């Protein structure tokens, strides 16, 4: 199973794009609430989206307003979910999940990013088969491996991955068990430094030098698009790509 960007790399990227984070999360909350109702206790997807908002200090008033717009209590905009797939330089597979109110605008923006950075869009399903949807709770280097492993097993996690290069730990769950495992881990005193439901590739592709910089440029350009919610790839990028 591939590994996502390090916690530090994710934090640096999030800090640099903080101005757009709220907009993306509000859209995600809205789509989740519209699809499964406004009660997070009965809507796991909404619960995950709300937790994302709280993790970046989004106020409860903003979250509640987004839910009310989605459930019709307040006037709002309807967004549709679209997924695009393609390849970055070096044969790196890329999945782009979008929420948009203008499909024509979104596909043009995504196609432009691929073309400008030396990649190309593929057809539906062309790369998705390389990825698995998982819940991941990430613990930074220095975490107590034995205690986390024991708590994760008790919580019903599917796997525990320890990365020998820095000692960081990923606790892996099924998407359906994500919230239960996260809550159980927290109750045992182990709050993840980063927790998400994400796509991870079965096998990563290592890219270096100029190719790595091109791949990183494409991923950044896609993530900067207003309609893009999440970008996933099977690229294994060296530290220099995040410099």
VENDASUL-V973674 format. One record per residue. N is the residue number from 1. OMEGA is omega in whole degrees, -180 to 180 (* if undefined). BURIAL is + if it has 9 or more other ideal C-beta (glycine too) atoms within 8 Angstrom, else -. Layout:
# VENDASUL-V973674
N,OMEGA,BURIAL / N,OMEGA,BURIAL
This chain:
# VENDASUL-V973674
1,180,+ / 2,-180,+ / 3,177,+ / 4,177,- / 5,179,- / 6,179,- / 7,180,+ / 8,179,- / 9,178,+ / 10,-178,+ / 11,-180,- / 12,179,+ / 13,-180,+ / 14,179,+ / 15,-177,- / 16,-175,- / 17,-173,+ / 18,-178,- / 19,-178,- / 20,-174,+ / 21,-178,+ / 22,-179,+ / 23,-179,- / 24,-178,+ / 25,178,+ / 26,176,+ / 27,-178,+ / 28,177,+ / 29,-179,+ / 30,-179,+ / 31,179,+ / 32,-179,+ / 33,180,+ / 34,-177,- / 35,-174,- / 36,179,+ / 37,-172,- / 38,-180,+ / 39,-178,- / 40,179,- / 41,179,- / 42,-176,- / 43,-176,+ / 44,180,+ / 45,177,+ / 46,179,+ / 47,180,+ / 48,-180,+ / 49,178,+ / 50,178,+ / 51,176,+ / 52,180,+ / 53,-180,+ / 54,-179,+ / 55,178,- / 56,174,+ / 57,172,- / 58,-177,+ / 59,178,- / 60,178,- / 61,179,- / 62,180,+ / 63,-180,+ / 64,179,- / 65,178,+ / 66,179,+ / 67,-179,+ / 68,177,+ / 69,-178,+ / 70,-177,+ / 71,174,+ / 72,178,- / 73,175,- / 74,179,- / 75,-179,- / 76,-179,- / 77,177,- / 78,178,- / 79,175,+ / 80,-180,- / 81,178,- / 82,176,+ / 83,174,+ / 84,-180,+ / 85,180,+ / 86,-178,+ / 87,171,+ / 88,175,+ / 89,-180,+ / 90,-180,+ / 91,-180,- / 92,179,+ / 93,-177,+ / 94,172,+ / 95,-179,+ / 96,178,+ / 97,-175,+ / 98,167,+ / 99,-172,+ / 100,171,+ / 101,-180,- / 102,-176,- / 103,-178,- / 104,179,- / 105,-174,+ / 106,-179,+ / 107,178,+ / 108,-179,- / 109,-179,+ / 110,179,+ / 111,179,+ / 112,-180,- / 113,178,+ / 114,-176,+ / 115,-177,- / 116,-175,- / 117,174,+ / 118,177,- / 119,174,+ / 120,179,- / 121,177,+ / 122,179,- / 123,179,- / 124,180,- / 125,-174,- / 126,178,- / 127,-174,+ / 128,-178,+ / 129,180,- / 130,-173,+ / 131,173,+ / 132,177,- / 133,-173,- / 134,165,+ / 135,-178,+ / 136,173,+ / 137,-174,+ / 138,179,+ / 139,-174,+ / 140,175,- / 141,-179,- / 142,178,- / 143,-178,+ / 144,-174,- / 145,-177,+ / 146,-178,- / 147,180,- / 148,180,+ / 149,180,+ / 150,-180,- / 151,-179,+ / 152,178,+ / 153,179,+ / 154,-178,- / 155,179,+ / 156,178,+ / 157,180,+ / 158,-174,- / 159,173,- / 160,-177,+ / 161,177,+ / 162,-177,- / 163,-173,+ / 164,-177,- / 165,-179,- / 166,178,- / 167,177,+ / 168,-173,+ / 169,171,+ / 170,170,+ / 171,-172,+ / 172,179,+ / 173,167,+ / 174,177,- / 175,-178,+ / 176,-177,- / 177,-172,+ / 178,-176,+ / 179,-179,+ / 180,180,+ / 181,178,+ / 182,-180,+ / 183,-179,- / 184,178,+ / 185,180,+ / 186,179,+ / 187,178,- / 188,177,+ / 189,-177,- / 190,179,+ / 191,-177,- / 192,174,+ / 193,176,- / 194,-179,+ / 195,-178,+ / 196,165,- / 197,-169,+ / 198,171,+ / 199,174,+ / 200,179,+ / 201,175,+ / 202,180,- / 203,179,- / 204,175,+ / 205,-180,+ / 206,177,- / 207,-175,+ / 208,174,- / 209,-177,- / 210,180,- / 211,178,+ / 212,179,+ / 213,177,+ / 214,179,+ / 215,-180,+ / 216,179,+ / 217,179,+ / 218,-179,+ / 219,179,+ / 220,-179,+ / 221,178,+ / 222,-178,+ / 223,180,+ / 224,-179,- / 225,-176,+ / 226,-175,- / 227,-177,+ / 228,178,+ / 229,-176,+ / 230,176,- / 231,180,+ / 232,177,+ / 233,175,+ / 234,179,+ / 235,169,+ / 236,-175,+ / 237,177,+ / 238,-177,- / 239,-178,- / 240,180,- / 241,-179,+ / 242,-178,+ / 243,*,-
